[in-house]
Amino acid sequence: MTSLDKAKALGPIPAGFETLDGELAIGGKRASEWAQQAGKTPLFVYSKDRLDARVAELRAALPPRIGINYAVKANPYAPVIAHMEALVDGFDIASSGELTMTNAAGIDPARVSFAGPGKRDNELEAAISAGVTLNCESEGEAHRSLAIGEKMGKAPRMALRVNPDFELKGSGMKMGGGAKQFGVDADKVPDLAREVIGAGAEWRGLHIFTGSQALSAEAIIEAQGNVLNLAAKLSDEIGEKLPKLNMGGGFGIPYFPNDEALDLSAVGAALHEHMANLPAPLENTELCLELGRYLVGEAGVYLTRVIDRKVSHGTTYLVTDGGLHHQLAASGNFGTVVRRNYPVAIANSYDAPVDDVVNVVGCLCTPLDRLADKAGLPRADVGDLVAVFCAGAYGASASPSAFLGHGPAAEMLV
Ligand SMILES: *Cc1c(COP(=O)(O)O)cnc(C)c1O
């Protein structure tokens, strides 16, 4: 057995998971029961209770005036979208495929906004026809939207996505500041907005998204202050009140060792302060945040079964039936520079003492397919279940499930 001090740290398991008969429990049932119910492994299990609790925490911390939008791309599993329908105020989609999904969930298109570069004409047409708000990403896209609306005899509902001159500091993915494929450069926004309004579009205001996966409350507070100031300034320059401002999101979740959860109460307190001192042009503006992983990421667990246990040159491998084709991010191949361990556990010996150091790998023929490196875990054997946490966002739909032909994982909302 490898000495335990050789173990590499694992990411923090999200608070609130329980143990039942020594096993990890999700939604009141043991992990192995869910695997049995699904009839196969690997599977993603998403917890309704955890989705509800997360939104409730947000509602308690944020000023009531600020709406919460769900960014569907984080987890487009149909039952998850349907469950979010009653929880959040709006939905942000990034393709007409996602529009089909929100429609299928019975979500009123008036609650949906459509961002994302490279919208095709047929996507613009579908959105305009449904009455979805277009968050226009460029002048060209705005012009195409107006032309399509005119041809259809229907005024498009249009907002402009702004590429601001600042960014969300410390964010995992920078989506503002400098040259970007996203949004209209801030200095070009007033002219384009006036043109859009003059052409008879239904003016829906601005969308300012500054980044993603930030754990620093300070950085988020600073970005939100900048967003409100920029929106007020642009509103003045446009010469027209903003009916709506989508303030972006960027709230992160802890995935890796030493990551600390976002201080939501600090962000909420700063927003309360802002609401009390809103710049005049924003006094009647409808405000919202758009969140993806913060809403759903910690609600999901990926369960994969150990198929083989082998030792190579003194290193123990747990070879599972899962891998990067379902959980690309946990393998370290989805936007990370240095690979670090996600939170993982042996689901069916969840409270057993750590007495082994193993590499947990997937079943794909590539050395990239790692789920945990030198993980300190309870001894596991063939048939045991490995749990990978923080699997509720950018898992199933953000991984190359066709790669190597093993097929997709099962998904369930419980
Ligand atoms: C991806 C995306 C989101 C969601 O990001 P998270 O990090 O999951 O919160 C929100 N808004 C826009 C415009 C996005 O592109």
The ligand as a MOL file (V3000), in Angstrom:
LIG
                    3D

  0  0  0     0  0            999 V3000
M  V30 BEGIN CTAB
M  V30 COUNTS 15 15 0 0 0
M  V30 BEGIN ATOM
M  V30 1 C -21.9160 30.5890 -19.5770 0
M  V30 2 C -22.6320 31.8140 -19.2810 0
M  V30 3 C -23.2660 31.9650 -18.0420 0
M  V30 4 C -23.1830 30.9410 -16.9520 0
M  V30 5 O -21.8920 30.8730 -16.4150 0
M  V30 6 P -21.6540 30.1470 -15.0240 0
M  V30 7 O -20.1970 30.2620 -14.8010 0
M  V30 8 O -22.1010 28.7460 -15.1850 0
M  V30 9 O -22.4590 30.8730 -14.0090 0
M  V30 10 C -23.9740 33.1020 -17.8250 0
M  V30 11 N -24.0720 34.0590 -18.7740 0
M  V30 12 C -23.4580 33.9520 -19.9780 0
M  V30 13 C -23.6050 35.0410 -20.9650 0
M  V30 14 C -22.7120 32.8430 -20.2640 0
M  V30 15 O -22.0970 32.7410 -21.4480 0
M  V30 END ATOM
M  V30 BEGIN BOND
M  V30 1 1 1 2
M  V30 2 1 2 3
M  V30 3 2 2 14
M  V30 4 1 3 4
M  V30 5 2 3 10
M  V30 6 1 4 5
M  V30 7 1 5 6
M  V30 8 2 6 7
M  V30 9 1 6 8
M  V30 10 1 6 9
M  V30 11 1 10 11
M  V30 12 2 11 12
M  V30 13 1 12 13
M  V30 14 1 12 14
M  V30 15 1 14 15
M  V30 END BOND
M  V30 END CTAB
M  END
